Amino acid sequence: EVQLVESGGGLVQAGGSLRLACAASGFTFDDYAIGWFRQAPGKEREGVACISRRDGSTYYADSMKGRLTISSDNAKNTVYLQMNSLKPEDTGVYYCTVGGDWGQGTQVTVSS
């Protein structure tokens, strides 16, 4: 059974930083790409970053490019999302996903 558990969200002032973590289990970690999505209140879920475990390649959405770094720790089966220079419009629930499975999400709130 695939399990994805996000953590690291919270309340931060504009300009601040957070590091989200996605702890994964139940599948061969190295075989998949793992992505982070976010859903702002009243908006559709959108992808923000992705990392391929096979070759380490990364993708970032234009809306957050330059402010995000996605990385993975093989030993811990965990993917991280470092978010810097946060803006109020970054507020939302952040989810990690792999192979069609989703975690429960972690709330990020950025105050102005």
N, C-alpha and C positions, 0 to 999 in steps of 0.2 A: 504494500500500500504506500503510495506516494504521500509524503507529508512535507509541507512547507510552512515554516513558522517564522513570521516577520517580527522584528523588534527594533527598538531604537527611536521610534517616533516620540513626539512631544511638542511642547510649546516653546517657541523660540522667537526672538525679536528679529525684525527685518535686518538683513545683513549677517545674520548668524549662520551657524553650521549645524548639521546633524549627520550622523552616520547610521544608516539603516543596515540591518543584517537579515539575511534569509537563511535559516538553517534547514537543510534538505535531507531527506532520508527516503528509503524505499525504492531507489532506482540507482543505476550506475551513473554516478555524478559526472564522470568524464565524457559521457556520450551525448550530452545535450547542451543546448544553449539555454540560458536562464535569463529571463527578462524582468524588468521592473515596470509596472504601470502605475498610474495614479488616477484617482477619480475625485474631481472637485465637486462641491455641492451643486446639484442641478445640472451637472455636465456628464458627458460620456467618459468612460474610461479611456485613457490614452497611454500609449507606450512612451517611456522616457529613456530607457537604457536597456542594453542587452549585451551579454557576453557569451562567446562561444567557448565551451570548455575544451574543444578539440584543438583550436589554434590560438585561442586567447584574443581573437578579434573582438572589437567592441563597436557598439552603435549608440549614438545619443540623439535624442530628439532636438530639433532646432531650438525649441522653446527653452531648453535648459543647457544647451551645449556651452561648454566653457565653465560651467558651474558644477558639473557632475564628474565623478570618477567611479566606475564600476570595477570591482576586483573580486577575485575568488581565492579561497583558502582550501586547497585540496584536502589537507589533513583533517579539516573540520567540516568538510562538505558544506561550506557556508559561502554565500555571495554577499558582498557589501556594496552599499551605495553611499558614497561620500557626497554630501550636498553642501555647497558653499554659497555665500552671498544670497541667502534665501530671501524671497519676496513674498508679500502677502498672497499674491496669486498662485504661489506654490502650495497653498493650503489644500489639503485633501487627504484621502486615505490612499496609502501606498501599498501595492500588492506585488508579490513576486509570483512568477509563473514558469512552469516548465511542462512541455508535452501536453498542454490542455488542462493541467491541474493548477489550482490557485491556493495561495495561503489565505488566512483570514484578514490580512491587512493590518497596517499600523497607521495611526492617525498622526498627521503632521499639521501643526497649526503655526502660522507665521503671523505675528502681530506687527502692526505698523507703528 
